[in-house]
Amino acid sequence: MKKIGKTNDVDGRDLQKGDIVATISGNLTAKICDVAEEGGAQFVCLRAVQHPFSKGIWHPSDQVQRIKAAKR
């Protein structure tokens, strides 16, 4: 995967490292720890809020919705 600076969520809003998002299915609220692209698809690596030291899980960026933007 190639690292990129930002991507878009399901609503078209910018997503960057540090943003708090929720999955569309509603079963995970997480912080973005990385953003990448592969084969034209964009992905975000999510680390669950309640497990800040866990390994992140990759999700398609169009399957998440931004809740809170990181301080920039």
C-alpha positions in Angstrom: 0.0 0.0 0.0 1.1 3.5 -0.8 0.8 6.1 2.0 -1.2 9.2 1.2 -2.0 12.4 3.1 -5.8 12.4 3.0 -8.9 10.7 1.6 -12.7 11.2 1.7 -15.4 9.5 3.9 -18.8 8.4 2.8 -20.1 12.0 2.9 -17.2 13.3 0.9 -15.5 15.1 3.8 -11.7 15.0 4.1 -10.2 12.3 6.4 -6.7 12.6 7.8 -4.6 10.9 10.3 -5.9 11.7 13.8 -9.6 12.1 12.9 -12.2 10.2 14.9 -14.6 8.2 12.8 -17.3 5.6 13.1 -17.9 2.7 10.7 -21.1 2.8 8.7 -22.2 -0.5 10.3 -21.9 1.4 13.7 -20.0 -1.3 15.5 -16.7 0.7 15.8 -15.6 4.2 16.9 -12.0 4.7 16.2 -9.1 7.1 15.5 -7.4 7.0 12.1 -3.7 6.0 12.5 -2.8 5.8 8.8 -4.2 6.5 5.3 -3.2 4.5 2.2 -4.1 3.7 -1.4 -3.9 0.5 -3.3 -5.2 -0.2 -6.8 -7.3 2.9 -7.0 -9.0 2.2 -3.7 -8.4 4.2 -0.6 -8.1 2.8 2.9 -7.8 4.1 6.5 -6.2 2.2 9.3 -8.4 2.4 12.4 -7.4 2.0 16.0 -10.3 1.5 18.4 -10.7 4.4 20.9 -11.0 2.0 23.9 -7.8 0.2 22.8 -5.2 3.0 22.0 -2.2 0.7 21.9 -3.7 -2.0 19.7 -2.7 -2.8 16.1 -4.9 -0.9 13.6 -7.4 -2.5 11.3 -7.7 -1.4 7.6 -11.1 -0.3 6.3 -12.2 1.2 3.0 -12.4 5.0 3.5 -15.9 5.1 1.9 -17.2 2.8 4.7 -16.5 5.3 7.5 -18.0 8.6 8.6 -16.1 11.4 10.3 -17.3 12.3 13.8 -14.5 14.7 14.9 -11.6 16.3 13.0 -8.2 16.2 14.5 -6.6 19.5 15.6 -4.5 20.7 12.6 
